[in-house]
Amino acid sequence: MTESHETASRRREPRRKARAKGVLAIAAGAALLLGGGYTYAYWSTSAAISSSAVQAGDLNLTLGTGTWTLDGAVTDPTQITGSLSAVHVVPGDVLTLTQPVTVTLVGDTIAADLSTSIDSAIPTDLAPYVTVGFSATGFGTAQSNSSYRVTPATGNGPIEGTATVTITFSGTTPARVGVTQTINLDKVSLTLTQAAS
């Protein structure tokens, strides 16, 4: 006896619905994965290069004991042995600092500029009548009147040299400009800066 077409159709209906639900569930899961930012992983690999470590270089500046001398318009240069605070300068004077300097530069491509600064030490009204000179021996070539370009020594050892700073008080300082004012020579500085160009 054969079952009717209607009865067979009713039996196949739950299977179709179950299959449709399964397809919908898979589609919904895929949508969730894609919507959640999931990306498929492809094969990949890596290998360490055959090399060794690289070491940073060095830049350093140390100062020895400097000496000051005072040269007046009518006197010979005299070394200052006591405290600078006891010195009274007048127009026409030249104060000179002779400063031993040790520079360390280590680097395959490094160069540095050795410079001096005293601007902040000079009172504003006296500044037009004070000039600062800078020279250095053993440190390469002058870049300007206040800077020398230094390159590493052979073997990257320390470079010994001497920096000279001269502070000249103009003999044409007018009237009483600058009388009793203080120039703080503690603010005289030497600076070593890696060159950028």
C-alpha positions in Angstrom: 0.0 0.0 0.0 1.5 3.4 -1.0 1.2 6.4 1.2 -0.6 9.4 -0.2 1.3 12.3 -1.7 -0.1 14.5 1.0 1.2 12.2 3.8 4.7 12.0 2.3 4.8 15.7 1.8 3.9 16.2 5.5 6.8 13.9 6.5 9.3 15.8 4.4 8.2 19.2 5.7 10.0 18.9 9.2 13.2 17.9 7.4 13.1 20.9 5.1 12.4 23.2 8.0 15.3 21.7 10.0 17.6 22.1 7.0 16.5 25.7 6.4 17.1 26.5 10.1 20.6 25.0 9.9 21.4 27.1 6.8 20.1 30.2 8.5 22.2 29.5 11.6 25.3 29.1 9.5 24.6 32.3 7.7 23.9 34.2 10.9 27.2 32.9 12.4 29.2 34.0 9.4 27.6 37.4 9.6 28.5 37.7 13.3 32.1 36.7 12.5 32.4 39.3 9.7 30.6 42.0 11.7 32.9 41.4 14.7 36.0 42.3 12.7 37.3 38.7 12.4 39.9 38.2 9.7 41.0 35.0 8.3 44.6 33.9 9.2 46.9 33.0 6.3 50.1 31.1 6.7 53.2 33.0 7.8 56.6 32.4 9.2 59.7 34.4 10.3 63.4 33.9 10.8 65.9 35.9 12.8 68.6 37.6 10.7 72.2 36.6 11.2 73.7 39.6 12.9 75.0 41.0 16.2 74.1 43.8 18.6 74.9 47.5 17.8 76.2 49.7 20.6 75.5 53.4 21.2 78.3 55.8 21.1 79.2 58.6 23.6 79.4 62.4 23.9 80.9 64.0 26.9 82.6 67.1 28.1 84.8 67.5 31.2 86.6 70.6 32.5 89.9 70.9 34.3 90.9 73.8 36.5 90.7 77.0 34.6 92.8 80.2 35.3 91.7 83.8 34.9 94.0 86.7 34.0 93.2 90.4 34.0 94.8 92.8 31.5 94.3 96.5 32.0 94.7 99.4 29.7 97.8 100.6 31.6 98.9 97.3 33.3 100.4 94.0 32.2 98.3 90.8 32.2 98.1 89.4 35.8 96.8 86.0 36.9 94.0 86.2 39.3 94.8 83.9 42.3 92.1 84.8 44.7 88.3 85.0 44.3 86.9 86.7 41.2 84.4 88.4 43.5 87.3 90.6 44.7 88.1 91.9 41.2 86.8 95.3 40.1 86.9 95.7 36.3 86.9 99.1 34.5 86.5 100.1 30.8 89.5 98.9 28.8 90.0 95.7 30.9 90.2 92.3 29.3 89.4 89.2 31.5 90.7 85.9 30.0 89.8 82.4 31.0 92.1 79.6 30.0 90.2 76.4 30.4 91.5 72.8 30.0 88.8 70.7 28.2 88.5 67.0 27.6 86.0 65.9 24.9 84.8 62.4 24.4 83.2 61.6 21.0 82.4 58.0 20.0 80.3 57.3 16.9 80.9 56.3 13.3 79.2 59.5 12.0 79.3 61.9 15.0 80.6 65.4 15.0 79.9 68.1 17.7 80.1 71.8 18.2 82.0 73.2 21.2 80.7 76.7 22.1 80.6 79.2 24.8 77.9 81.5 26.2 77.9 84.4 28.7 75.0 86.6 27.5 72.8 86.1 30.5 75.6 87.2 32.8 75.9 90.7 31.4 73.6 93.5 32.6 71.4 94.9 29.8 72.7 98.5 29.8 76.3 97.2 29.8 75.9 94.6 27.1 76.6 96.9 24.2 80.1 97.6 25.7 81.1 94.0 26.5 82.4 91.6 23.8 83.1 87.9 24.3 85.7 86.1 22.3 86.2 82.3 22.1 89.0 80.2 20.7 90.1 76.6 21.1 93.1 74.6 20.4 93.0 70.9 19.7 89.3 70.9 18.6 89.2 71.2 14.9 87.9 74.2 13.0 86.1 77.4 14.0 82.5 77.5 12.8 81.9 81.0 14.1 83.4 83.4 16.7 81.9 81.3 19.4 81.8 77.7 18.1 84.3 75.0 17.1 83.5 71.8 15.1 84.9 68.7 16.8 85.3 65.2 15.3 86.3 61.9 17.0 89.9 61.3 17.7 91.6 58.2 16.1 90.5 55.2 18.1 87.7 57.2 19.7 89.8 58.2 22.7 89.4 61.4 24.6 90.5 64.7 23.0 92.5 67.0 25.2 92.5 70.7 24.3 92.2 74.2 25.7 89.4 76.7 25.4 90.0 80.4 25.8 87.3 82.9 26.6 88.0 86.6 26.6 85.7 89.2 28.0 86.5 92.7 26.9 85.1 95.8 28.5 85.1 98.6 25.9 87.2 101.6 26.5 84.5 103.7 25.0 81.9 102.9 27.6 80.2 106.3 28.2 79.6 108.3 31.3 78.9 106.0 34.3 77.3 103.1 32.4 77.7 99.9 34.3 79.3 101.3 37.5 79.1 99.0 40.5 77.1 96.5 38.5 77.9 92.7 38.7 78.7 90.4 35.9 78.2 86.9 37.2 81.0 84.8 35.7 79.5 81.6 37.1 77.1 81.9 34.1 80.0 81.5 31.6 79.5 78.0 30.2 81.0 75.7 27.6 78.6 73.5 25.8 79.2 70.4 23.5 76.3 69.7 21.2 76.0 67.0 18.5 76.1 68.6 15.1 72.9 68.2 13.0 74.3 69.7 9.8 
